[in-house]
Amino acid sequence: RPFTPVRPDPTMSTTTTYTLHAAPGNFRAFKALIAAEYTSTSVTVAEFDAATIKSLSPTGKAPILEVSSSSSSSSSGGTGTGTTSTIFGSNAIARHLARLRRDSGLMGSNLEEEAEVDAWVEFASQDVELPATVWVYPVCGYMPFNDAAYAKAKKDLAAALTILDKQLSDKKYLVGERITLADIAVVSALIYPMKLVCDAKYLKPYGNIVRWFTDCVGQAEFKAVIGDVVMCKKEIPAKQ
């Protein structure tokens, strides 16, 4: 019996909407929103509601992205079907939005560059975010100050910045010749440290990072999410 392919309905149209649930000013949400700017993807940021996030995310944690798709056909009077899925984890969300337009180059231009981008995204999460938050959160009053943890955080962040500065010694961006999700992820993790605690004295050994960071945050796609970034002039002390 010959196979008869099912032909797609030429009158069928699909609409996809994206809703991000995250606390206001959440640096982990920045990378997703900046990636969306580069892929010209409209993302609605929902009003933060802990109960909603708990119901949507398997982990009960933000950020979480709702992806709603609806299909309708003019031949059937406009009726159709709809589906909603959720993506949890800030890196997974950012990668998803970055992949929506391959021509954006956010995931690199080939498989090798895509692997490099992934590596730097993980570097941002594992080597930058932890010491950065331990240093910055007491300043913002989000966690109690601990002198030993504070000293270790500064040391650990310096170790990460040394690696980053070396990578940027002969490169404009972390991977390839254009901004990728690698740059977006690392810059997002550094936003608050650069604004609040990393003063000129601390950053003196990292000239390549300062050049790269100011270049990135000066891009229109970054400014649309984080506004103008004023670099720290003097470290703000932690609340004790």
Secondary structure as the mmCIF struct_conf table of DSSP 4:
data_model
#
loop_
_struct_conf.conf_type_id
_struct_conf.id
_struct_conf.beg_label_comp_id
_struct_conf.beg_label_asym_id
_struct_conf.beg_label_seq_id
_struct_conf.end_label_comp_id
_struct_conf.end_label_asym_id
_struct_conf.end_label_seq_id
HELX_LH_PP_P HELX_LH_PP_P1 PRO A 5 PRO A 8
TURN_TY1_P TURN_TY1_P1 PRO A 10 THR A 11
STRN STRN1 MET A 12 HIS A 21
TURN_TY1_P TURN_TY1_P2 PRO A 24 GLY A 25
HELX_RH_AL_P HELX_RH_AL_P1 PHE A 27 TYR A 38
TURN_TY1_P TURN_TY1_P3 THR A 39 SER A 40
STRN STRN2 VAL A 43 VAL A 45
HELX_LH_PP_P HELX_LH_PP_P2 ALA A 46 PHE A 48
HELX_RH_AL_P HELX_RH_AL_P2 ALA A 50 LEU A 56
BEND BEND1 PRO A 58 GLY A 60
BEND BEND2 ALA A 62 ALA A 62
STRN STRN3 ILE A 64 SER A 73
HELX_RH_3T_P HELX_RH_3T_P1 SER A 74 SER A 76
TURN_TY1_P TURN_TY1_P4 GLY A 77 GLY A 78
STRN STRN4 GLY A 80 PHE A 88
BEND BEND3 GLY A 89 GLY A 89
HELX_RH_AL_P HELX_RH_AL_P3 SER A 90 ALA A 98
TURN_TY1_P TURN_TY1_P5 ARG A 99 LEU A 100
HELX_RH_3T_P HELX_RH_3T_P2 ARG A 102 SER A 104
TURN_TY1_P TURN_TY1_P6 LEU A 106 MET A 107
BEND BEND4 SER A 109 ASN A 110
HELX_RH_AL_P HELX_RH_AL_P4 LEU A 111 PHE A 123
HELX_RH_PI_P HELX_RH_PI_P1 ALA A 124 VAL A 128
HELX_RH_AL_P HELX_RH_AL_P5 GLU A 129 CYS A 140
TURN_TY1_P TURN_TY1_P7 GLY A 141 GLY A 141
BEND BEND5 TYR A 142 MET A 143
HELX_RH_AL_P HELX_RH_AL_P6 ASP A 147 GLN A 167
TURN_TY1_P TURN_TY1_P8 LEU A 168 ASP A 170
BEND BEND6 LYS A 172 VAL A 175
TURN_TY1_P TURN_TY1_P9 GLY A 176 GLU A 177
BEND BEND7 ARG A 178 ARG A 178
HELX_RH_AL_P HELX_RH_AL_P7 LEU A 181 LEU A 196
TURN_TY1_P TURN_TY1_P10 VAL A 197 VAL A 197
HELX_RH_AL_P HELX_RH_AL_P8 ALA A 200 LEU A 203
TURN_TY1_P TURN_TY1_P11 LYS A 204 PRO A 205
HELX_RH_AL_P HELX_RH_AL_P9 GLY A 207 VAL A 217
TURN_TY1_P TURN_TY1_P12 GLY A 218 GLY A 218
BEND BEND8 GLN A 219 GLN A 219
HELX_RH_AL_P HELX_RH_AL_P10 ALA A 220 ILE A 226
HELX_LH_PP_P HELX_LH_PP_P3 ASP A 228 CYS A 232
BEND BEND9 LYS A 233 LYS A 234
HELX_LH_PP_P HELX_LH_PP_P4 GLU A 235 LYS A 239
#
